[in-house]
Amino acid sequence: MKIRFLLAVIGFGFAAMVPPAEAGQYRFTVKSDQVLLNGTPFKIIGLRVSNALISDETVEQLIKNLDTFKDYGVNTVSVYVMGSHFGNVKGYKPDASLDTVYAARLARIIEAADKRGMVVLVGCLYWGTAKAEEDLKNWTQEDADKAVANTVAWLSKNKYQNVFVDVDNEGKAHANKNWDDGRMIDAGHAADPKMMMAYNCQAKPPRRMPTC
């Protein structure tokens, strides 16, 4: 799986030691070809937990295991607001706003990760075979853009900095709906120009992003 950033492309490897910080102060950034956490070079070792938001119980289970994951070298978890291949996460309402129940669950994960110096990939759309798309079948590109913008605005409002946003996992929304991932990224940056935005797709990158 490749994650393409607006500013850089990163791989997987062992993370550098990151200076400890107060709660809520871990900041994930990209500068030139470097990925940083609190200004220190950082390489993602990720674990996808795309069904984590399905229930309060799954959220609690993930949080209880974060320390174990970190002991094994995992420093990043990816959580999806809509979709999932084997689940039915419905974090968006038909008007593209965030469902407050799912948002509260996501907040718990982000804050728990931050306490441990870990990063959360916040995935917006995971179209694929998830039943969530049945409720959103009438969505247009504009709705998808709004969903991304609303997600970024929520992250920014809550001052979550140990995050980056994947607009379209595996390019499934692009493949199924022919939506422009570049427009979704632009919508996110319109909500917060400083937010780290990415996309995860084997197709040709959006024209506003570098190729691998």
VOTORMAR-930849 format. One record per atom (N, C-alpha, C, O, CB): x, y, z; atom name. Coordinates in steps of 0.1 Angstrom, whole numbers, plus 5000, padded with zeros to 4 digits. Each point is the difference from the previous one (the first is absolute). Glycine has a CB too. Layout:
// residues N
    c1    c2    c3  atom
     X     Y     Z    CA
...
// end
This chain:
// residues 212
    c1    c2    c3  atom
  5008  4988  5000     N
  4992  5012  5000    CA
  5009  5012  5000     C
  5009  5002  5008     O
  4973  4986  5004    CB
  5015  5022  4979     N
  5008  5012  4999    CA
  4991  5012  5004     C
  4988  5001  4996     O
  5026  4989  4986    CB
  4991  5018  5027     N
  4993  5013  5003    CA
  5007  5011  4994     C
  5012  5002  5002     O
  4980  4989  5020    CB
  5001  5017  4970     N
  5007  5011  4993    CA
  4995  5013  5006     C
  4988  5003  5002     O
  5013  4984  4977    CB
  5009  5021  5026     N
  4997  5012  5006    CA
  5001  5012  4990     C
  5005  4998  4989     O
  5005  4993  5032    CB
  4983  5020  4982     N
  5001  5011  4992    CA
  5014  5006  4999     C
  5003  5005  4989     O
  4973  5000  5017    CB
  5032  4993  5004     N
  5013  5005  5000    CA
  5011  4990  4999     C
  5011  5003  4995     O
  4980  5015  5019    CB
  5006  4969  4990     N
  5010  4990  4999    CA
  4994  4986  5000     C
  4989  4999  5003     O
  5027  5017  5009    CB
  4993  4974  4985     N
  4996  4986  5001    CA
  5008  4994  5011     C
  5012  5002  5000     O
  4981  4998  4975    CB
  5001  4991  5033     N
  5007  4994  5010    CA
  5000  4985  4999     C
  4991  4995  4993     O
  5004  5024  5022    CB
  5014  4974  4991     N
  5000  4985  5000    CA
  4999  4995  5014     C
  4996  5008  5010     O
  5018  4992  4970    CB
  4988  4988  5022     N
  4999  4994  5013    CA
  5014  4996  5005     C
  5009  4997  4993     O
  4968  4994  5002    CB
  5025  5010  5018     N
  5012  4997  5006    CA
  5000  5003  5015     C
  4989  5002  5005     O
  5023  5003  4974    CB
  4999  4994  5028     N
  5000  5002  5014    CA
  5000  5015  5003     C
  5008  5008  4994     O
  5004  4971  5010    CB
  4980  5025  5006     N
  4999  5014  5003    CA
  5012  5005  5008     C
  5006  4993  5008     O
  4969  5005  4992    CB
  5029  5014  4998     N
  5010  5007  5008    CA
  4994  5003  5014     C
  4988  5001  5001     O
  5024  5008  4978    CB
  4997  4993  5030     N
  4995  5003  5014    CA
  4994  5014  4999     C
  5007  5010  4995     O
  5011  4976  5016    CB
  4971  5016  4994     N
  4993  5013  5000    CA
  4999  5006  5014     C
  4996  4993  5010     O
  4990  5000  4970    CB
  5018  5019  5022     N
  5000  5006  5013    CA
  4986  5000  5006     C
  4991  5003  4993     O
  5028  5012  5001    CB
  4980  4982  5019     N
  4987  5000  5006    CA
  4994  5014  5000     C
  5007  5010  5000     O
  4999  4971  5014    CB
  4980  5020  4986     N
  4994  5012  5000    CA
  4988  5000  5009     C
  4995  4989  5004     O
  5012  5016  4973    CB
  4987  5006  5027     N
  4988  5000  5008    CA
  4988  4995  4992     C
  5001  5000  4987     O
  5008  5020  5026    CB
  4981  4976  4994     N
  4988  4994  4993    CA
  4995  5010  4990     C
  4998  5012  5003     O
  4997  4974  5017    CB
  5002  5010  4968     N
  4994  5009  4990    CA
  5011  5008  4992     C
  4996  5008  4992     O
  4984  4993  5022    CB
  5032  4996  4988     N
  5011  5008  4994    CA
  5008  4992  4990     C
  5010  5006  4995     O
  4991  5008  5026    CB
  4996  4974  4976     N
  5007  4993  4990    CA
  4995  5005  4986     C
  4988  5000  4998     O
  5016  4979  5017    CB
  5005  5025  4977     N
  4997  5006  4987    CA
  5006  4992  4988     C
  5012  4999  5000     O
  4985  5024  5012    CB
  4995  4972  4980     N
  5005  4993  4988    CA
  5001  5010  4988     C
  4990  5007  4997     O
  4999  4971  5011    CB
  5022  5023  4986     N
  5002  5009  4989    CA
  5009  4994  4989     C
  5006  4990  5002     O
  4992  5029  5014    CB
  5002  4988  4973     N
  5008  4996  4988    CA
  5008  5012  4996     C
  4994  5011  4998     O
  4990  4971  4994    CB
  5029  5017  5006     N
  5009  5011  4996    CA
  5009  4994  4989     C
  5008  4992  5003     O
  4991  5020  5020    CB
  4999  4993  4965     N
  5008  4996  4989    CA
  4997  4985  4998     C
  4989  4995  4998     O
  5029  5023  5005    CB
  4993  4974  4998     N
  4998  4985  4999    CA
  5001  4993  5013     C
  5002  4988  5001     O
  5008  5013  4976    CB
  4988  5007  5034     N
  5001  4994  5013    CA
  4986  5000  5007     C
  4992  5009  4999     O
  5032  4998  5003    CB
  4973  4982  5004     N
  4988  4999  5009    CA
  5005  5001  5014     C
  5010  4994  5004     O
  4978  4991  4980    CB
  5005  5024  5024     N
  5004  5004  5013    CA
  4989  4998  5011     C
  4989  5001  4997     O
  5027  5015  4992    CB
  4989  4981  5023     N
  4991  5001  5011    CA
  5007  5008  5011     C
  5011  4997  5004     O
  4978  4980  4991    CB
  5005  5035  5008     N
  5006  5009  5009    CA
  5014  5004  4995     C
  5009  5002  5007     O
  4978  4989  5012    CB
  5014  5011  4968     N
  5012  5004  4993    CA
  5011  4990  4999     C
  5011  5003  4995     O
  4983  5019  5014    CB
  5003  4966  4995     N
  5010  4989  5000    CA
  4997  4990  4988     C
  4988  4996  4999     O
  5016  5006  5026    CB
  5005  4994  4967     N
  4997  4990  4989    CA
  4993  4988  5005     C
  5003  4994  5011     O
  5017  5014  4977    CB
  4970  4988  5005     N
  4990  4990  5004    CA
  4996  4992  4988     C
  4995  5005  4990     O
  4997  5010  5029    CB
  5010  4972  4982     N
  4995  4991  4990    CA
  4988  4992  5005     C
  5001  4994  5011     O
  5022  5005  4978    CB
  4967  5000  5003     N
  4987  4994  5005    CA
  5002  4985  5000     C
  5004  4994  4990     O
  4983  5025  5001    CB
  5009  4974  5020     N
  4998  4986  5001    CA
  4985  4999  5003     C
  4996  5001  5012     O
  5028  4993  4995    CB
  4968  5003  4983     N
  4986  5001  5002    CA
  4992  4987  5002     C
  5004  4989  4995     O
  4998  5031  4991    CB
  4987  4981  5020     N
  4990  4989  5002    CA
  4987  5005  4996     C
  4995  5010  5006     O
  5019  4979  5013    CB
  4979  5005  4971     N
  4987  5004  4996    CA
  4989  4994  5009     C
  4999  4987  5001     O
  5009  5015  4976    CB
  4985  5006  5030     N
  4989  4995  5009    CA
  4987  5007  4995     C
  4994  5008  5007     O
  5021  4989  5013    CB
  4981  5000  4967     N
  4990  5008  4993    CA
  4986  4998  5006     C
  4991  5009  4998     O
  5023  4989  4982    CB
  4984  4992  5028     N
  4987  4998  5006    CA
  4999  5005  5015     C
  4990  4998  5006     O
  5008  4982  4980    CB
  5012  5028  5018     N
  5001  5004  5014    CA
  4988  5008  5005     C
  4996  4999  5011     O
  5028  5001  4986    CB
  4969  5008  4994     N
  4990  5009  5004    CA
  4986  4993  5000     C
  4990  5007  5003     O
  5023  5011  4988    CB
  4986  4969  5006     N
  4987  4994  5000    CA
  4992  5001  5013     C
  4988  5001  5000     O
  5022  4983  4983    CB
  4997  5015  5028     N
  4993  5000  5013    CA
  5009  5006  5011     C
  5012  5001  4998     O
  4974  4979  4995    CB
  5009  5023  5018     N
  5008  5005  5011    CA
  5009  4988  5005     C
  5011  5003  5005     O
  4971  5013  5002    CB
  5013  4972  4992     N
  5008  4989  5004    CA
  5013  4998  4991     C
  5010  4997  5006     O
  4969  4992  5003    CB
  5019  5013  4978     N
  5012  4998  4992    CA
  5010  5012  5002     C
  5012  4998  4999     O
  4974  4990  4984    CB
  5009  5023  5020     N
  5009  5012  5003    CA
  5008  4996  5013     C
  5012  5002  5001     O
  4972  5015  4988    CB
  5009  4979  5021     N
  5006  4996  5013    CA
  5010  4989  4998     C
  5011  5001  5006     O
  4969  5006  5006    CB
  5017  4983  4980     N
  5010  4989  4997    CA
  5012  5006  4994     C
  5011  4995  5003     O
  4970  4989  4994    CB
  5018  5025  4993     N
  5012  5005  4993    CA
  5008  5008  5010     C
  5012  4998  5001     O
  4975  5003  4978    CB
  5007  5007  5029     N
  5007  5009  5010    CA
  5008  4991  5010     C
  5011  5003  5003     O
  4972  5015  4994    CB
  5010  4971  5007     N
  5007  4991  5010    CA
  5012  4994  4994     C
  5009  4996  5007     O
  4969  5000  5004    CB
  5023  5002  4976     N
  5011  4993  4994    CA
  5010  5010  4994     C
  5010  4995  4994     O
  4975  4986  5001    CB
  5013  5032  5006     N
  5010  5009  4994    CA
  5014  4998  5005     C
  5010  5001  4993     O
  4971  5015  5004    CB
  5020  4982  5016     N
  5013  4999  5006    CA
  5007  4987  4995     C
  5012  5000  4997     O
  4980  5012  5024    CB
  5001  4977  4978     N
  5005  4988  4994    CA
  5005  5002  4986     C
  5011  4996  4996     O
  4974  4990  5019    CB
  5007  5021  4977     N
  5003  5003  4986    CA
  5013  5008  4999     C
  5009  4997  4992     O
  4967  5002  5002    CB
  5025  5011  5015     N
  5012  5008  5000    CA
  5012  4992  5004     C
  5011  5003  4995     O
  4975  5017  5011    CB
  5013  4971  5004     N
  5011  4992  5004    CA
  5006  4992  4988     C
  5012  4996  5000     O
  4978  5002  5023    CB
  5001  4998  4967     N
  5004  4993  4989    CA
  5005  5009  4988     C
  5003  4995  4990     O
  4981  4987  5017    CB
  5016  5031  4996     N
  5006  5009  4990    CA
  4989  5008  4992     C
  5004  5009  4992     O
  5015  4976  5007    CB
  4969  5012  5003     N
  4989  5007  4993    CA
  4999  5014  5006     C
  5000  5002  5012     O
  4987  4977  4983    CB
  5013  5031  4996     N
  4999  5014  5004    CA
  4988  5008  4994     C
  4998  5011  5003     O
  5027  4989  5000    CB
  4968  4993  4989     N
  4989  5006  4993    CA
  4988  4990  4998     C
  5003  4988  4997     O
  5013  5028  4991    CB
  4972  4989  5014     N
  4989  4991  4997    CA
  4991  5008  4990     C
  4998  5012  5001     O
  5003  4977  5022    CB
  4993  5004  4968     N
  4991  5006  4990    CA
  4985  4996  5003     C
  4997  4989  5001     O
  5021  5011  4982    CB
  4974  5010  5018     N
  4986  4999  5004    CA
  4991  5007  4989     C
  5004  5011  4996     O
  5002  4988  5029    CB
  4983  4994  4971     N
  4992  5006  4990    CA
  4987  5004  5005     C
  4993  4994  5007     O
  5018  4991  4977    CB
  4985  5027  5011     N
  4987  5006  5004    CA
  4988  4994  4992     C
  4989  4999  5006     O
  5023  5022  4999    CB
  4990  4976  4983     N
  4990  4994  4991    CA
  5005  4987  4994     C
  5011  5001  4993     O
  4979  5022  5003    CB
  5003  4966  5005     N
  5003  4989  4992    CA
  5007  4989  5008     C
  4997  4998  5012     O
  5004  5016  4969    CB
  5009  4980  5013     N
  5008  4989  5005    CA
  4996  4987  4992     C
  4988  4998  4997     O
  5013  5012  5027    CB
  5009  4982  4973     N
  4998  4989  4991    CA
  4991  4989  5007     C
  4992  4994  4993     O
  5030  5011  4996    CB
  4980  4993  5024     N
  4992  4989  5006    CA
  4991  5006  5011     C
  4995  4992  5008     O
  5024  4992  4987    CB
  4978  5028  5005     N
  4992  5006  5010    CA
  4990  5010  4994     C
  4998  5000  4988     O
  5020  4997  5028    CB
  4975  5010  4993     N
  4990  5009  4995    CA
  5000  5013  5008     C
  4990  5004  5006     O
  4996  4976  4987    CB
  5025  5027  5006     N
  5002  5013  5007    CA
  4993  5011  4993     C
  5002  5002  4988     O
  5020  4990  5021    CB
  4969  5015  4997     N
  4992  5010  4994    CA
  5002  5013  5008     C
  4991  5005  5007     O
  4992  4979  4984    CB
  5029  5022  5007     N
  5003  5012  5008    CA
  4995  5013  4994     C
  5001  5010  5006     O
  5018  4978  5002    CB
  4976  5011  4980     N
  4994  5012  4994    CA
  4985  4999  4998     C
  4995  4989  4998     O
  5026  5015  4990    CB
  4972  5007  5014     N
  4986  5001  4998    CA
  4998  5003  4985     C
  5009  5004  4993     O
  4986  5004  5030    CB
  4993  4990  4972     N
  4997  5002  4985    CA
  5004  5014  4996     C
  5003  5002  4988     O
  4979  4982  5013    CB
  5018  5026  5008     N
  5003  5014  4996    CA
  5015  5002  5001     C
  5005  5012  4999     O
  4973  4996  5009    CB
  5030  4981  4994     N
  5015  5001  5000    CA
  5006  5005  5013     C
  5012  5003  5001     O
  4987  5000  4975    CB
  4992  4999  5034     N
  5005  5005  5013    CA
  5005  4987  5008     C
  4995  4989  4997     O
  4989  5032  5003    CB
  5024  4982  5010     N
  5005  4989  5008    CA
  4989  4996  5010     C
  4994  5008  5007     O
  5030  5000  4990    CB
  4974  4979  5004     N
  4991  4995  5011    CA
  5007  5002  5013     C
  5012  4996  5002     O
  4977  4987  4982    CB
  5004  5023  5026     N
  5006  5004  5013    CA
  5005  4987  5007     C
  5010  5001  5008     O
  4976  5020  4993    CB
  5007  4968  4998     N
  5003  4988  5007    CA
  5014  4995  4995     C
  5009  4996  5008     O
  4967  4998  4995    CB
  5025  5005  4984     N
  5013  4996  4994    CA
  5011  5010  5003     C
  5012  4996  5002     O
  4975  4991  4980    CB
  5010  5025  5017     N
  5010  5011  5003    CA
  5006  4998  5014     C
  5012  5002  5003     O
  4976  5014  4981    CB
  5003  4981  5026     N
  5004  4999  5014    CA
  5009  4988  5001     C
  5010  5000  5008     O
  4969  5010  5000    CB
  5018  4979  4985     N
  5009  4988  5000    CA
  5013  5003  4994     C
  5011  4996  5006     O
  4969  4989  4993    CB
  5020  5022  4990     N
  5013  5004  4994    CA
  5008  5009  5009     C
  5012  4998  5001     O
  4977  5000  4976    CB
  5005  5011  5030     N
  5007  5009  5009    CA
  5007  4991  5011     C
  5012  5003  5003     O
  4971  5016  4992    CB
  5011  4971  5010     N
  5006  4992  5011    CA
  5012  4993  4994     C
  5010  4999  5008     O
  4968  4998  5003    CB
  5022  4998  4977     N
  5011  4993  4994    CA
  5012  5010  4998     C
  5011  4997  5004     O
  4974  4986  4985    CB
  5012  5029  5005     N
  5010  5010  4998    CA
  5007  5004  5012     C
  5012  5001  5001     O
  4975  5007  4979    CB
  5005  4995  5031     N
  5006  5005  5012    CA
  5008  4989  5007     C
  5010  5003  5006     O
  4970  5013  4996    CB
  5015  4972  4998     N
  5007  4988  5006    CA
  5014  4998  4992     C
  5010  4998  5007     O
  4968  4991  5000    CB
  5021  5012  4980     N
  5013  4999  4992    CA
  5009  5011  5004     C
  5012  4998  5001     O
  4976  4991  4980    CB
  5007  5023  5020     N
  5009  5012  5003    CA
  5007  4998  5013     C
  5012  5004  5001     O
  4973  5011  4986    CB
  5009  4979  5023     N
  5006  4998  5013    CA
  5012  4991  4999     C
  5009  5000  5008     O
  4969  5004  5003    CB
  5022  4988  4978     N
  5011  4990  4999    CA
  5009  5004  4989     C
  5009  4992  4996     O
  4976  4990  5011    CB
  5014  5030  4988     N
  5009  5005  4989    CA
  4997  4992  4987     C
  5010  4998  4992     O
  5007  5008  5025    CB
  4971  4990  4981     N
  4996  4993  4987    CA
  4992  5009  4991     C
  4994  5010  5004     O
  5007  4968  5009    CB
  4998  5018  4975     N
  4993  5008  4989    CA
  4988  4992  4996     C
  5000  4988  5000     O
  5022  5023  4992    CB
  4968  4996  5004     N
  4988  4994  4994    CA
  4997  5005  4986     C
  4999  5012  4997     O
  4991  4987  5026    CB
  5010  4991  4968     N
  4995  5003  4986    CA
  4985  5000  5001     C
  4994  4990  5003     O
  5027  5000  4986    CB
  4973  5022  5008     N
  4986  5001  5000    CA
  4995  4998  4985     C
  5001  5009  4992     O
  4999  5007  5029    CB
  4994  4973  4976     N
  4995  4997  4987    CA
  4986  5005  4998     C
  4991  4998  5009     O
  5024  4982  4990    CB
  4982  5027  4990     N
  4987  5005  4998    CA
  4991  4990  4993     C
  4991  4995  5006     O
  5019  5028  4993    CB
  4993  4974  4989     N
  4991  4991  4992    CA
  5007  4987  4998     C
  5011  4999  4995     O
  4979  5020  4993    CB
  5003  4970  5015     N
  5004  4987  4997    CA
  4988  4993  4993     C
  4993  4993  5006     O
  5024  5005  5014    CB
  4982  5005  4967     N
  4988  4997  4993    CA
  4998  4985  4998     C
  4991  4994  5007     O
  5011  5028  4981    CB
  5006  4972  5004     N
  5000  4985  4999    CA
  4987  4993  5001     C
  4991  5003  4993     O
  5031  4999  5016    CB
  4978  4988  4999     N
  4988  4991  5001    CA
  4992  5003  5013     C
  4991  4992  5003     O
  5022  4990  4984    CB
  4991  5028  5020     N
  4993  5003  5013    CA
  4985  5004  4997     C
  4997  5007  4990     O
  5025  5001  5020    CB
  4970  4988  4999     N
  4986  5004  4999    CA
  4997  5014  5003     C
  4989  5005  4997     O
  5005  4972  5010    CB
  5016  5030  4999     N
  4998  5014  5003    CA
  4996  5008  4987     C
  4993  5010  5000     O
  5023  4988  5019    CB
  4990  4998  4970     N
  4997  5007  4987    CA
  4986  5000  4996     C
  4995  5008  4992     O
  5028  4987  5001    CB
  4969  4995  5012     N
  4986  4999  4997    CA
  4992  5013  5004     C
  4991  5004  4994     O
  5011  4971  5008    CB
  5002  5030  5010     N
  4994  5012  5005    CA
  5005  5012  4993     C
  4993  5011  5000     O
  5005  4978  5022    CB
  5013  5010  4971     N
  5006  5012  4994    CA
  5000  4998  4984     C
  5008  5007  4994     O
  5006  4997  5027    CB
  4978  4988  4974     N
  5000  4997  4986    CA
  4997  5012  4991     C
  5004  5000  4988     O
  4990  4977  5018    CB
  4999  5033  4999     N
  4997  5011  4992    CA
  5010  5012  5002     C
  4998  5011  4995     O
  4979  4982  5007    CB
  5034  5004  5005     N
  5010  5010  5001    CA
  5006  5004  4987     C
  5001  4991  4990     O
  5005  5000  5033    CB
  4999  5021  4976     N
  5007  5005  4988    CA
  5014  5004  5004     C
  5004  4998  5012     O
  4975  5011  4978    CB
  5029  4995  5001     N
  5013  5005  5003    CA
  5000  5011  5011     C
  5008  5000  5009     O
  4999  4994  4967    CB
  4983  5015  5023     N
  4999  5011  5009    CA
  4998  4994  5015     C
  5005  5006  5009     O
  4986  5009  4972    CB
  5001  4975  5020     N
  4997  4994  5013    CA
  5013  4994  5006     C
  5003  5001  5011     O
  4973  4994  4982    CB
  5032  4998  4998     N
  5012  4994  5004    CA
  5010  5011  5005     C
  5007  4999  5010     O
  4990  4982  4974    CB
  5003  5030  5008     N
  5009  5011  5004    CA
  4996  5006  5014     C
  5008  5003  5008     O
  4995  5002  4967    CB
  4984  4996  5027     N
  4995  5005  5013    CA
  5004  4991  5011     C
  5003  5004  5011     O
  4978  5007  4977    CB
  5018  4976  5010     N
  5003  4990  5010    CA
  5015  5002  5005     C
  5003  5000  5011     O
  4980  4984  4979    CB
  5025  5017  5000     N
  5015  5002  5003    CA
  5002  5013  5007     C
  5007  5001  5010     O
  4999  4985  4970    CB
  4988  5025  5015     N
  5001  5013  5006    CA
  4995  5000  5014     C
  5006  5006  5009     O
  4992  5005  4969    CB
  4990  4982  5025     N
  4995  5000  5013    CA
  5009  4992  5010     C
  5001  5003  5011     O
  4976  4998  4979    CB
  5029  4988  5005     N
  5009  4993  5008    CA
  5012  5008  5004     C
  5004  5000  5012     O
  4989  4979  4976    CB
  5013  5028  5002     N
  5012  5008  5003    CA
  4996  5011  5009     C
  5008  5003  5010     O
  5002  4991  4968    CB
  4979  5013  5020     N
  4995  5011  5009    CA
  4999  4995  5014     C
  5003  5007  5010     O
  4985  5004  4971    CB
  5006  4977  5021     N
  4998  4994  5013    CA
  5014  4997  5007     C
  5002  5003  5012     O
  4976  4987  4980    CB
  5031  5004  5000     N
  5014  4998  5006    CA
  5006  5013  5004     C
  5007  5001  5011     O
  4995  4978  4975    CB
  4997  5031  5006     N
  5006  5013  5002    CA
  4994  5007  5012     C
  5007  5005  5009     O
  4998  4997  4967    CB
  4982  4997  5025     N
  4993  5006  5011    CA
  5004  4994  5014     C
  5001  5007  5010     O
  4980  4998  4975    CB
  5021  4982  5015     N
  5004  4993  5012    CA
  5015  5000  5002     C
  5006  4995  5010     O
  4975  4991  4987    CB
  5027  5021  4994     N
  5014  5002  5001    CA
  5008  4987  5000     C
  5010  4998  5007     O
  4985  5023  5005    CB
  5000  4969  4981     N
  5007  4987  4999    CA
  5011  5002  4990     C
  4998  5004  4988     O
  4981  4983  5018    CB
  5033  5010  4998     N
  5012  5002  4992    CA
  5007  4987  4997     C
  5009  5000  4991     O
  4993  5023  5018    CB
  4995  4967  4998     N
  5007  4987  4998    CA
  4992  4991  4989     C
  4998  4988  5002     O
  5011  5013  5022    CB
  4987  5006  4966     N
  4991  4994  4990    CA
  5005  5004  4986     C
  5006  5010  4997     O
  4975  4990  5019    CB
  5015  4991  4974     N
  4999  5004  4986    CA
  4988  4994  4994     C
  4995  4990  5005     O
  5030  5013  4993    CB
  4971  5002  4990     N
  4987  4996  4995    CA
  5002  4993  4986     C
  5006  5005  4991     O
  4983  5015  5021    CB
  5005  4969  4987     N
  4999  4992  4987    CA
  4986  5002  4995     C
  4990  4996  5006     O
  5028  4987  5001    CB
  4981  5024  4981     N
  4987  5003  4995    CA
  4992  4988  4994     C
  4988  5000  5000     O
  5021  5023  4996    CB
  4998  4968  4998     N
  4994  4989  4992    CA
  5008  4988  5000     C
  5009  4998  4992     O
  4981  5019  4993    CB
  5007  4974  5025     N
  5008  4988  5001    CA
  5000  4991  4988     C
  4989  4996  4995     O
  5006  5005  5029    CB
  5017  4996  4971     N
  5002  4991  4989    CA
  4993  5006  4987     C
  4998  4992  4990     O
  5004  4988  5025    CB
  4994  5032  4985     N
  4994  5006  4988    CA
  4986  4994  4997     C
  4996  5001  4989     O
  5027  5004  5003    CB
  4971  4990  5018     N
  4987  4993  4998    CA
  4989  5009  4996     C
  4992  4997  4991     O
  5015  4986  5025    CB
  4993  5029  4990     N
  4989  5010  4996    CA
  5003  5005  4986     C
  4991  5003  4992     O
  5006  5004  5032    CB
  5016  4995  4973     N
  5003  5004  4986    CA
  4996  4989  4990     C
  4995  5003  4989     O
  5024  5011  5020    CB
  4984  4974  4994     N
  4997  4989  4991    CA
  4985  4998  4999     C
  4995  4997  4989     O
  5027  4992  5017    CB
  4971  5012  5005     N
  4985  4997  4999    CA
  4992  5012  4996     C
  4989  4998  4994     O
  5015  4985  5024    CB
  5000  5029  4985     N
  4992  5012  4998    CA
  5007  5010  4990     C
  4994  5010  4996     O
  4996  4986  5027    CB
  5022  5001  4974     N
  5008  5009  4991    CA
  5002  5013  5006     C
  5001  5011  4993     O
  4990  4977  4988    CB
  5010  5013  5032     N
  5002  5013  5007    CA
  5015  5003  5000     C
  5009  4991  4999     O
  4972  5005  5016    CB
  5022  5017  4985     N
  5014  5005  4999    CA
  5006  5001  5014     C
  4995  5008  5008     O
  4999  5005  4971    CB
  5016  4979  5023     N
  5006  5000  5014    CA
  5007  5014  5002     C
  5001  5005  5011     O
  5003  4970  4988    CB
  5001  5031  4990     N
  5006  5013  5001    CA
  4991  5011  5006     C
  5004  5008  5008     O
  5011  4985  4973    CB
  4972  5006  5014     N
  4990  5009  5005    CA
  4997  4998  5015     C
  4998  5010  5007     O
  4992  4991  4970    CB
  5010  4987  5027     N
  4998  4997  5014    CA
  5011  5005  5009     C
  4998  5006  5010     O
  4990  4974  4983    CB
  5024  5019  5002     N
  5012  5005  5007    CA
  4999  5015  5001     C
  5003  5006  5010     O
  5011  4975  4982    CB
  4982  5026  4997     N
  4999  5014  4999    CA
  4989  5005  5010     C
  5002  5010  5007     O
  5005  4990  4969    CB
  4982  4992  5025     N
  4989  5003  5010    CA
  5005  4999  5014     C
  4997  5009  5009     O
  4987  4983  4975    CB
  5025  4998  5019     N
  5005  4999  5013    CA
  5010  5012  5003     C
  4999  5005  5011     O
  4999  4970  4988    CB
  5010  5029  4992     N
  5009  5011  5002    CA
  4993  5013  5001     C
  5005  5009  5006     O
  5012  4978  4982    CB
  4971  5014  5006     N
  4992  5012  5001    CA
  4995  5002  5014     C
  4999  5011  5005     O
  4994  4987  4971    CB
  5005  4990  5031     N
  4995  5001  5014    CA
  5012  5003  5009     C
  4999  5006  5011     O
  4983  4977  4984    CB
  5030  5011  5002     N
  5012  5003  5008    CA
  5012  4998  4991     C
  5004  4988  4997     O
  4985  5005  5025    CB
  5018  5017  4973     N
  5011  4999  4991    CA
  5012  4992  5006     C
  5008  4995  4993     O
  4985  5027  4997    CB
  5007  4977  5023     N
  5012  4994  5007    CA
  4998  4985  5002     C
  5009  4993  5004     O
  4996  5028  5007    CB
  4983  4974  4986     N
  4997  4986  5003    CA
  5008  4991  4990     C
  5000  5003  4988     O
  4977  5003  5021    CB
  5029  4983  4996     N
  5007  4991  4991    CA
  4990  4991  4993     C
  4992  4993  5007     O
  5028  5007  5009    CB
  4979  5001  4971     N
  4991  4993  4992    CA
  5007  4989  4992     C
  5011  5003  4995     O
  4973  5017  5004    CB
  5009  4969  4999     N
  5006  4989  4992    CA
  4990  4993  4992     C
  4988  5002  5002     O
  5030  4996  5015    CB
  4986  4994  4974     N
  4991  4990  4994    CA
  5007  4987  4998     C
  5012  5000  4999     O
  4975  5019  4989    CB
  5005  4971  5011     N
  5005  4986  4999    CA
  4994  4993  4989     C
  4989  4995  5000     O
  5014  5004  5025    CB
  5004  5000  4964     N
  4994  4995  4987    CA
  5012  4996  4991     C
  5010  5006  5000     O
  4969  5009  5003    CB
  5018  4975  4989     N
  5010  4996  4990    CA
  4998  5007  4987     C
  5009  4999  4991     O
  4991  4979  5019    CB
  4990  5030  4988     N
  4997  5007  4988    CA
  5010  5012  5000     C
  5007  5003  5009     O
  4969  4990  4990    CB
  5024  5014  4989     N
  5008  5012  4998    CA
  4997  5010  5011     C
  4988  5003  5002     O
  5013  4993  4973    CB
  5009  5010  5032     N
  4997  5010  5010    CA
  4993  5012  4995     C
  5001  5003  4988     O
  5019  4989  5024    CB
  4972  5015  4997     N
  4994  5012  4996    CA
  5010  5010  4994     C
  5011  5000  5005     O
  4971  4996  5012    CB
  5014  5012  4974     N
  5010  5008  4993    CA
  5007  5010  5009     C
  5010  5006  4996     O
  4976  4992  4984    CB
  5008  5005  5032     N
  5007  5009  5009    CA
  5009  4993  5010     C
  5005  5006  5009     O
  4975  5009  4989    CB
  5023  4972  4999     N
  5009  4993  5009    CA
  5011  4993  4992     C
  4999  4997  4988     O
  4982  4999  5028    CB
  5031  5003  4990     N
  5011  4993  4993    CA
  4998  4985  4999     C
  4993  4994  5008     O
  5022  5024  5001    CB
  4991  4976  4981     N
  5000  4986  4998    CA
  5010  4993  5009     C
  5010  5007  5004     O
  4982  4996  4972    CB
  5006  4985  5026     N
  5010  4992  5008    CA
  5012  4997  4991     C
  5010  4994  5005     O
  4972  4996  5009    CB
// end
